[in-house]
Amino acid sequence: MKILLVIPPYTHTKGEHQFIVFPLGMAYIASSLEKAGHKVNIIDSLVEDPKPKEDSQGNYLVGLSWNKLVDRIKEINPDVVGVSCGFTSQFKNTEKLCKLIKNFNPKIKIFGGGAHASALTDKVISTGLIDYVIFKEGEETVVELMDAIEKKVPFSKVKGIGYKDKGKIKINEKRPFIKNLDYLPFPARHLLPMEKYFKYGKNHAHNFI
């Protein structure tokens, strides 16, 4: 399958800072998917356009504009989109991204992962915008989830996910921690603009004042 992983834009109030860091976790997810034979792309909205843009409420959007981001997603035309749900304070942007994706192609399946999704799996699922939530370590879970989607394996057999079944929220058994980390492929740095992380991450932060 063709899978796209996305870090949504970030919203800040004046005077806050945004860290531009290499998304190591997402890069491991991508390499695990590639190892399983999937075609993978990554869009890190933050590093693609780190210059803050002020809106009518005096907040600052960091990352690709919504129009540009949607155009990129349409160009890639994925079967499945994985969205980052890293911070509770930024979940509104994750929700907005999911709405935009479903509006132009409701057939695209969306899964979410990250700290917010792991901590509040049931609440993320209850929004109705994200089809599946991967909680805790995702490298093995994401591969099994894609197999379930592609081969129509019952989702109840996939450890470490939350989803809806006939309108009811289901939270599956937790997946054990990966014991042999050498089993994991190296992170998929080739899918990300590494030169931009060196450029914008030089001082590790951007001042939005």
C-alpha positions as CSV (number, residue, x, y, z in Angstrom):
1,M,0.0,0.0,0.0
2,K,0.9,3.6,-0.4
3,I,1.3,5.2,3.1
4,L,1.8,8.8,4.0
5,L,3.0,10.0,7.4
6,V,2.3,13.6,8.4
7,I,3.4,16.0,11.1
8,P,0.7,18.7,11.1
9,P,1.3,22.5,11.4
10,Y,1.8,23.8,14.9
11,T,0.0,26.8,16.5
12,H,1.7,29.1,19.0
13,T,0.9,32.4,20.8
14,K,3.2,35.3,20.5
15,G,6.6,34.9,22.3
16,E,6.5,31.1,22.3
17,H,9.2,28.9,20.7
18,Q,8.9,25.9,18.4
19,F,11.6,23.3,18.4
20,I,12.6,21.9,15.0
21,V,13.8,18.4,15.6
22,F,14.2,15.3,13.5
23,P,11.1,13.1,14.0
24,L,13.0,9.9,15.0
25,G,9.9,8.0,16.0
26,M,8.1,8.6,12.7
27,A,11.3,7.7,10.8
28,Y,11.3,4.3,12.6
29,I,7.7,3.8,11.7
30,A,8.5,4.6,8.1
31,S,11.4,2.2,7.9
32,S,9.4,-0.6,9.5
33,L,6.7,-0.1,6.8
34,E,9.2,0.0,4.0
35,K,10.8,-3.2,5.3
36,A,7.3,-4.8,5.1
37,G,7.1,-3.8,1.4
38,H,4.9,-0.7,1.6
39,K,5.6,2.6,-0.3
40,V,6.1,5.3,2.2
41,N,6.3,9.1,2.1
42,I,6.7,11.6,5.0
43,I,5.7,15.3,5.2
44,D,7.0,17.1,8.2
45,S,5.1,20.4,8.0
46,L,7.2,22.1,10.5
47,V,10.6,21.8,8.8
48,E,9.1,22.4,5.4
49,D,8.1,25.9,6.3
50,P,9.3,27.0,9.8
51,K,8.5,30.7,9.4
52,P,5.6,31.6,11.7
53,K,2.5,33.1,10.0
54,E,0.2,35.3,12.1
55,D,-3.5,34.7,11.9
56,S,-6.5,37.1,12.6
57,Q,-6.5,36.0,16.3
58,G,-2.9,36.9,16.9
59,N,-1.7,33.2,16.9
60,Y,1.1,31.9,14.8
61,L,0.9,28.9,12.5
62,V,4.3,27.2,12.0
63,G,4.6,24.8,9.1
64,L,3.1,24.4,5.6
65,S,-0.2,26.3,5.0
66,W,-3.3,24.1,5.1
67,N,-3.8,24.6,1.3
68,K,-0.2,23.6,0.5
69,L,-0.3,20.6,2.8
70,V,-3.6,19.4,1.3
71,D,-2.1,19.8,-2.2
72,R,0.9,17.8,-1.3
73,I,-1.3,15.0,0.1
74,K,-3.5,15.0,-3.0
75,E,-0.3,14.8,-5.2
76,I,0.9,11.7,-3.2
77,N,-2.6,10.2,-3.3
78,P,-2.0,7.7,-0.4
79,D,-4.2,4.8,0.6
80,V,-3.5,5.4,4.3
81,V,-2.4,8.5,6.2
82,G,-0.7,8.3,9.6
83,V,-0.9,11.6,11.6
84,S,1.2,12.7,14.5
85,C,-0.8,13.2,17.8
86,G,2.2,14.2,19.9
87,F,0.9,17.0,22.1
88,T,-2.5,17.6,23.6
89,S,-2.2,21.3,23.0
90,Q,-1.9,20.7,19.3
91,F,-4.6,18.1,18.8
92,K,-6.9,20.7,17.2
93,N,-4.5,20.9,14.3
94,T,-4.4,17.1,14.0
95,E,-8.2,17.1,13.9
96,K,-8.3,19.8,11.3
97,L,-5.9,17.9,9.1
98,C,-8.0,14.8,9.4
99,K,-11.2,16.7,8.4
100,L,-9.4,18.1,5.4
101,I,-8.3,14.7,4.3
102,K,-11.7,13.1,4.8
103,N,-13.3,16.0,2.9
104,F,-11.4,15.4,-0.3
105,N,-11.2,11.7,-0.1
106,P,-13.3,9.9,2.6
107,K,-11.9,6.5,1.4
108,I,-8.5,7.3,2.9
109,K,-7.9,5.5,6.2
110,I,-6.3,7.5,8.9
111,F,-4.3,6.3,11.9
112,G,-2.8,8.3,14.7
113,G,0.1,7.8,17.0
114,G,2.2,9.7,19.5
115,A,2.0,10.7,23.2
116,H,-1.5,12.2,23.1
117,A,-2.9,9.3,21.2
118,S,-1.3,6.8,23.6
119,A,-2.5,8.6,26.7
120,L,-6.0,9.4,25.5
121,T,-6.7,6.6,23.0
122,D,-10.5,6.4,23.6
123,K,-10.9,10.2,23.3
124,V,-9.0,10.3,20.0
125,I,-11.1,7.5,18.6
126,S,-14.3,9.2,19.8
127,T,-13.7,12.2,17.6
128,G,-14.7,10.0,14.6
129,L,-11.9,11.6,12.6
130,I,-9.2,9.0,13.1
131,D,-10.0,5.4,12.1
132,Y,-7.3,3.7,14.2
133,V,-5.0,4.7,17.1
134,I,-1.7,3.1,17.7
135,F,-0.6,3.4,21.3
136,K,2.8,2.8,22.9
137,E,5.5,1.4,20.6
138,G,4.3,1.4,17.0
139,E,7.0,-0.2,14.8
140,E,5.5,-3.7,14.9
141,T,1.9,-2.6,15.5
142,V,1.8,-0.4,12.4
143,V,2.9,-3.2,10.1
144,E,0.2,-5.6,11.5
145,L,-2.4,-2.8,11.2
146,M,-1.6,-2.3,7.5
147,D,-1.8,-6.1,7.0
148,A,-5.3,-6.0,8.7
149,I,-6.4,-3.2,6.4
150,E,-5.0,-4.7,3.2
151,K,-5.9,-8.3,3.9
152,K,-9.1,-7.7,5.9
153,V,-7.7,-9.5,9.0
154,P,-9.9,-8.8,12.0
155,F,-8.6,-5.8,13.9
156,S,-9.2,-7.6,17.1
157,K,-6.1,-9.6,16.4
158,V,-3.8,-6.5,16.3
159,K,-2.3,-5.7,19.6
160,G,-1.7,-2.1,20.5
161,I,-4.6,-0.4,18.6
162,G,-7.9,1.3,19.3
163,Y,-10.7,1.6,16.8
164,K,-14.5,1.6,16.4
165,D,-16.5,-1.5,15.8
166,K,-20.1,-1.0,15.0
167,G,-20.0,2.3,16.7
168,K,-18.4,1.1,19.9
169,I,-14.8,2.0,20.9
170,K,-12.5,-1.0,21.1
171,I,-9.1,-0.9,22.9
172,N,-7.1,-4.0,22.2
173,E,-4.5,-5.7,24.4
174,K,-1.2,-3.8,24.8
175,R,1.7,-4.9,22.8
176,P,4.8,-6.0,24.8
177,F,7.9,-3.8,24.5
178,I,10.3,-4.7,21.8
179,K,13.1,-6.6,23.5
180,N,15.6,-6.8,20.7
181,L,16.0,-3.3,19.3
182,D,18.6,-4.6,16.8
183,Y,15.6,-6.1,15.0
184,L,14.4,-2.7,13.9
185,P,15.6,-1.2,10.6
186,F,17.5,2.1,10.7
187,P,15.2,5.2,10.6
188,A,14.2,6.3,7.2
189,R,16.2,9.4,6.9
190,H,16.1,9.2,3.1
191,L,12.4,10.2,3.3
192,L,13.1,13.5,5.0
193,P,14.9,16.7,4.0
194,M,17.9,16.2,6.4
195,E,19.6,19.4,5.2
196,K,16.7,21.4,6.5
197,Y,17.0,19.9,10.0
198,F,20.7,20.9,10.1
199,K,19.7,24.4,8.9
200,Y,16.7,25.1,11.0
201,G,17.7,23.0,14.0
202,K,21.0,24.8,14.4
203,N,19.9,26.7,17.5
204,H,17.2,24.2,18.3
205,A,14.4,26.8,18.4
206,H,12.9,29.7,16.6
207,N,11.8,32.8,18.5
208,F,8.4,34.0,17.3
209,I,8.5,37.5,18.9
